[in-house]
Amino acid sequence: MIHKNKSWNEKEKDRITIRNNWYVKDIRKLLNEIDTDPKKEKRTQRHICKLCFYKTVISMQAFTDTQCGKCDKKMTFSNSDVNLLCDDCAEDSNSCSHCGGEMN
């Protein structure tokens, strides 16, 4: 296999550095939101852990049917970013409805 790198110059270096600085800024913002939890009430009402609530997600815009990973209840979402657990199972087990992990 041969991988051909794109050409590189000082302008490309500057572009990459700007992009990397955006990534660092986004990571710092995410860590700050996780640490301070400014939307805790909304997050806990939806039974979602800090990471699942504050992280950026890219999903496909399409109604998606799935089932709860615990009770098999049918669930429908407006995009492909679906939850693992229904709200009832998440609340009963004190788990994140999205990933199934602990709420803390």
N, C-alpha and C positions, 0 to 999 in steps of 0.2 A: 504494500500500500504506500502511496505517496501523498503526502499532505503539502499543498502549496500554501504557504503563508501569504497574507496580503502584504502589500508594500508598506513600509514603515518610514516615517520621517518625523521631523520635529512637530509638525502640525498634528500628526496622528498621535504623537506622545502627549501633546496638550489635550486633545480630545479624550484620550483614555484617562488622563489624570482628572479631568473634570468629571467624567463618568464615575470614576472610583471615589471621588470626594462626595458625589451624590449618594453613592451606596453607603459610605460611612455615616453621612448625615441621616439617612433613613434608618440605619441600624441603631444609631444613638437615640433617635426619636422613638423607635420601637422599644428599646430598653427603658427609656424614661416612662413611656406609657405603661409598660408592664410593672415597673417599680411603683409608680404613683397611682395607677388604676383609676383614672379620672371618671370613667364611665362604669364603675363597679355595680351600681344598682341595675342599670340596663343589662349589663353582662350577666349578672347572676340571675336575673329574671328569665333570661334566655337559656340558662344552664350551659354557659360556654366558659371554658377556662381562659386565663389571660392571654396565652399565646394564640389560641385560635381566634379570639376576639380582636386582638390588635394587629396581627400580622396581615400583610397584603396578600390577597389571593387572586389568581387569574383563573377564570372559569369560562366555560362555554355557555352562551345564552341559549338555553333550551330547557323546556320543562322536563324534569328528570324524576322518574319514579324509582323508589328503592324501598327496602324494608328495614325495620329496626333490627339491629344486630343481636338484640336480646329477646324480644317478644315476637318478632316477624310482622309487626304492624306495618301496613303500607303507609309510606310517606311520599309526598310530592313536593318538589322544590322548583323554583323558577329558573335555576341554572344548574350546572353540573357540580357545583360545590355542595355536596350533600352531607347530611349528618349521619353519624353511625348509630345513634340512639334516638328514640322518640323522646319527647319531653317528659312523659311519665316515667320511663325507665331511667332517664338521666337524673330526675329528681329523686326517685326511690333509692338509687345507688350513690347519690351525691357525686355524680360523674359528669364530665363535659359531654353534652349531646353531640358535639362535632367529632371529637377524636376518641372519646371514651375514657380519657385520663382523669386524674383528680382535678377538682375545681380550683385548687390553690395554684 
